[in-house]
Amino acid sequence: MAVWDYQVILYPQDNKAIMTEEGIDFVGIHEFSFDQIVEQLVSTGKVKKGSVQRQWNSFAEDCYYIYKDRTNLIEIEINDGVKEEQVRTLSLRTNIYKPEGDIKSLITLAKMLSIELALSIWDMRLKSIVDKEDEESLQRTIQNYNSYKQRS
């Protein structure tokens, strides 16, 4: 995660998020379908294949999508850029310091995907799970994003 990004990771809700010395590790045997996640993303009508940054040659371009509405932009990375039938994580990122960064769109998309695909949401900046059913938990992420945005 770049210093200018606000990122959440979606992972199967039956798996566990464990903090390690290197960062976060998502542990468990559960996965979700690559095709199913792409279908859910495209069904929003605001997601298209692509990336705002040039990919490393070792990453599959099929793993990168962009959510874009009139003013907001969210980068989406499936399975850490590795195309496989079964997926372990989905990353959603928005820029903190650019006008097109928007945490509310990111949270709305994350919540929709987590409900449709039985996923949990991990906030990389707060280093905690975002409870999609708890408005206070969602607001903590929004407030944290806004605190970074105000520093810019």
C-alpha positions as CSV (number, residue, x, y, z in Angstrom):
1,M,0.0,0.0,0.0
2,A,1.4,3.4,-1.0
3,V,1.4,6.2,1.5
4,W,-1.2,8.1,-0.7
5,D,-3.6,5.1,-0.8
6,Y,-6.4,4.1,1.5
7,Q,-6.9,0.4,1.1
8,V,-9.2,-2.3,2.3
9,I,-8.7,-6.0,1.7
10,L,-11.7,-8.4,1.2
11,Y,-11.2,-12.0,2.1
12,P,-13.4,-15.1,2.8
13,Q,-15.3,-14.5,6.1
14,D,-14.4,-17.9,7.4
15,N,-10.7,-17.2,7.1
16,K,-8.7,-15.3,9.8
17,A,-6.8,-12.1,9.5
18,I,-3.6,-12.4,11.6
19,M,-1.1,-9.6,12.2
20,T,2.5,-10.8,11.7
21,E,5.9,-9.0,11.9
22,E,5.7,-8.5,8.1
23,G,2.2,-7.1,8.1
24,I,-1.1,-9.0,7.7
25,D,-1.7,-12.6,6.7
26,F,-5.1,-14.0,5.7
27,V,-5.2,-17.6,6.9
28,G,-7.7,-20.3,6.1
29,I,-8.8,-22.8,3.4
30,H,-11.7,-20.8,2.0
31,E,-11.5,-19.1,-1.4
32,F,-14.0,-17.5,-3.8
33,S,-14.4,-17.7,-7.6
34,F,-12.4,-15.4,-9.9
35,D,-15.3,-15.4,-12.4
36,Q,-17.8,-14.7,-9.7
37,I,-15.9,-11.6,-8.4
38,V,-15.5,-10.3,-12.0
39,E,-19.2,-10.8,-12.6
40,Q,-20.1,-8.9,-9.4
41,L,-17.7,-6.1,-10.2
42,V,-18.9,-5.6,-13.8
43,S,-22.6,-5.8,-12.7
44,T,-22.1,-2.5,-10.9
45,G,-22.0,-0.8,-14.3
46,K,-19.1,1.4,-13.0
47,V,-16.2,-1.1,-13.2
48,K,-14.0,-1.8,-16.2
49,K,-10.9,-3.8,-16.7
50,G,-7.7,-1.8,-16.4
51,S,-5.4,0.1,-14.1
52,V,-4.4,3.6,-13.4
53,Q,-0.8,2.4,-13.2
54,R,1.4,0.3,-15.5
55,Q,1.4,-3.3,-14.3
56,W,4.5,-5.2,-13.5
57,N,5.1,-7.8,-16.3
58,S,4.7,-10.6,-13.8
59,F,1.1,-9.6,-12.9
60,A,-1.9,-10.7,-14.9
61,E,-3.8,-7.7,-16.4
62,D,-7.0,-9.7,-15.9
63,C,-6.6,-9.0,-12.2
64,Y,-6.9,-5.2,-12.4
65,Y,-10.1,-3.2,-12.6
66,I,-11.1,0.4,-12.1
67,Y,-14.3,1.6,-10.5
68,K,-15.1,5.1,-11.8
69,D,-18.2,7.2,-11.5
70,R,-18.4,10.9,-12.4
71,T,-15.8,12.0,-10.0
72,N,-14.5,9.0,-8.0
73,L,-11.9,6.4,-8.7
74,I,-11.2,3.1,-7.0
75,E,-8.5,0.7,-8.0
76,I,-9.3,-3.0,-7.7
77,E,-6.7,-5.8,-7.6
78,I,-7.8,-9.4,-7.6
79,N,-5.7,-12.1,-5.8
80,D,-2.5,-9.9,-5.5
81,G,-2.3,-9.7,-9.3
82,V,-2.2,-13.5,-9.9
83,K,-5.0,-15.0,-12.0
84,E,-6.2,-18.2,-10.7
85,E,-9.7,-19.9,-10.7
86,Q,-9.9,-19.5,-6.9
87,V,-9.2,-16.1,-5.2
88,R,-8.0,-15.5,-1.6
89,T,-8.1,-11.7,-1.5
90,L,-9.5,-8.6,-3.2
91,S,-7.9,-5.2,-2.7
92,L,-9.8,-1.9,-3.1
93,R,-7.7,1.3,-3.0
94,T,-8.6,5.0,-3.3
95,N,-6.2,7.9,-3.3
96,I,-6.2,10.1,-0.2
97,Y,-4.6,13.1,-1.7
98,K,-6.2,13.4,-5.1
99,P,-9.7,14.8,-5.7
100,E,-10.9,11.5,-7.2
101,G,-10.2,9.7,-4.0
102,D,-13.4,8.8,-2.2
103,I,-13.8,6.6,0.9
104,K,-17.6,6.5,0.8
105,S,-17.6,4.9,-2.7
106,L,-14.9,2.5,-1.6
107,I,-16.9,1.5,1.5
108,T,-20.1,1.1,-0.5
109,L,-18.4,-1.2,-3.0
110,A,-16.6,-3.2,-0.3
111,K,-19.9,-3.6,1.6
112,M,-21.8,-4.8,-1.5
113,L,-19.1,-7.3,-2.5
114,S,-18.7,-8.6,1.1
115,I,-22.4,-9.2,1.4
116,E,-22.8,-10.8,-2.1
117,L,-19.7,-13.0,-1.7
118,A,-19.6,-13.7,2.1
119,L,-16.3,-11.7,2.6
120,S,-14.8,-9.9,5.5
121,I,-13.3,-6.4,5.1
122,W,-9.9,-5.5,6.5
123,D,-8.9,-1.8,6.9
124,M,-5.1,-1.6,6.1
125,R,-4.7,1.7,7.9
126,L,-6.7,0.9,11.0
127,K,-5.3,-2.7,11.0
128,S,-8.7,-4.0,11.9
129,I,-11.8,-5.7,10.6
130,V,-14.6,-3.4,9.3
131,D,-17.9,-4.8,10.4
132,K,-20.2,-4.4,7.4
133,E,-23.3,-4.6,9.6
134,D,-22.1,-2.0,12.1
135,E,-22.5,1.7,11.1
136,E,-20.0,2.7,13.8
137,S,-17.3,0.4,12.4
138,L,-17.9,1.8,8.9
139,Q,-17.8,5.3,10.2
140,R,-14.4,4.6,11.9
141,T,-12.9,3.9,8.5
142,I,-14.5,7.0,7.0
143,Q,-13.2,9.2,9.8
144,N,-9.7,7.7,9.6
145,Y,-9.6,8.4,5.8
146,N,-10.9,11.9,6.4
147,S,-8.1,12.5,9.0
148,Y,-5.5,11.6,6.4
149,K,-7.3,13.7,3.8
150,Q,-7.2,16.8,6.1
151,R,-3.4,16.5,6.4
152,S,-2.9,17.0,2.7
